[in-house]
Amino acid sequence: MNSTERTHAFPARRQQADDTRARLLQLAWDMVRAEGPGAFTMRRLAQAAHVASGLPHAHFASREHLLDQLRIRFWDELDQT
């Protein structure tokens, strides 16, 4: 059973993964707004979230992917600044 099958077989795990992803996105947004995108790193995100350094990579393929997701999710706020 691969990880996708596990999350579909166990809805509670899927919800936990979705919650973690949302939390990481919010923390990343707060960090980027405070320090700018140039200072943002996945390692610092993991430290701020108090999770293992590899966990953000389990949810986002790369730093650039995460920043793209921030642009999509927070576009309205970006447009107003």
RODO-2510 file (C-alpha; in nm, 4 decimals, decimal comma):
residues 81
     n   res          X          Y          Z
     1     m     0,0000     0,0000     0,0000
     2     n     0,1545     0,3350    -0,1038
     3     s     0,1135     0,6622     0,0865
     4     t    -0,1770     0,7796    -0,1313
     5     e    -0,3657     0,4563    -0,0713
     6     r    -0,3000     0,4843     0,3017
     7     t    -0,4422     0,8369     0,3233
     8     h    -0,7518     0,7303     0,1291
     9     a    -0,7917     0,4190     0,3429
    10     f    -0,7609     0,6226     0,6616
    11     p    -0,9601     0,9489     0,6385
    12     a    -0,8247     1,0691     0,9737
    13     r    -0,4711     1,0556     0,8323
    14     r    -0,5853     1,2496     0,5273
    15     q    -0,7378     1,5165     0,7494
    16     q    -0,4216     1,5350     0,9579
    17     a    -0,2106     1,5720     0,6426
    18     d    -0,4407     1,8462     0,5136
    19     d    -0,4228     2,0258     0,8491
    20     t    -0,0435     2,0017     0,8539
    21     r    -0,0198     2,1351     0,4998
    22     a    -0,2470     2,4291     0,5852
    23     r    -0,0426     2,5025     0,8979
    24     l     0,2821     2,4964     0,7005
    25     l     0,1344     2,7291     0,4385
    26     q     0,0205     2,9759     0,7031
    27     l     0,3578     2,9716     0,8783
    28     a     0,5369     3,0139     0,5455
    29     w     0,3116     3,3076     0,4595
    30     d     0,3851     3,4728     0,7938
    31     m     0,7592     3,4209     0,7420
    32     v     0,7577     3,5554     0,3855
    33     r     0,5567     3,8606     0,4874
    34     a     0,7908     3,9328     0,7781
    35     e     1,1248     3,8690     0,6072
    36     g     1,0615     3,8508     0,2335
    37     p     1,0779     3,5501     0,0039
    38     g     1,4558     3,5665    -0,0301
    39     a     1,5037     3,4838     0,3382
    40     f     1,2568     3,1945     0,3351
    41     t     1,3905     2,8386     0,3564
    42     m     1,2231     2,5044     0,4047
    43     r     1,4580     2,4313     0,6950
    44     r     1,3525     2,7483     0,8770
    45     l     0,9884     2,6613     0,8105
    46     a     1,0396     2,3210     0,9712
    47     q     1,2067     2,4849     1,2706
    48     a     0,9214     2,7353     1,3089
    49     a     0,6660     2,4539     1,2845
    50     h     0,8614     2,2360     1,5316
    51     v     0,8659     1,9444     1,2899
    52     a     1,1356     1,7300     1,1297
    53     s     1,3330     1,9134     0,8631
    54     g     1,2031     1,6840     0,5879
    55     l     0,8331     1,7205     0,6676
    56     p     0,7741     2,0313     0,4515
    57     h     0,9172     1,8348     0,1573
    58     a     0,6554     1,5659     0,2165
    59     h     0,3885     1,8281     0,1411
    60     f     0,5665     2,0465    -0,1152
    61     a     0,8058     1,9267    -0,3841
    62     s     1,0373     2,2238    -0,3428
    63     r     1,0722     2,5715    -0,1978
    64     e     0,9519     2,7122    -0,5301
    65     h     0,6460     2,4862    -0,5246
    66     l     0,5577     2,6094    -0,1778
    67     l     0,6039     2,9736    -0,2834
    68     d     0,3788     2,9095    -0,5847
    69     q     0,1155     2,7672    -0,3509
    70     l     0,1431     3,0817    -0,1372
    71     r     0,0869     3,2980    -0,4452
    72     i    -0,2249     3,0987    -0,5297
    73     r    -0,3674     3,0907    -0,1781
    74     f    -0,2866     3,4459    -0,0746
    75     w    -0,3171     3,6207    -0,4126
    76     d    -0,5725     3,8730    -0,2863
    77     e    -0,3503     3,9785     0,0009
    78     l    -0,0479     4,0032    -0,2307
    79     d    -0,2472     4,2177    -0,4710
    80     q    -0,3393     4,4626    -0,1939
    81     t     0,0164     4,5191    -0,0701
***
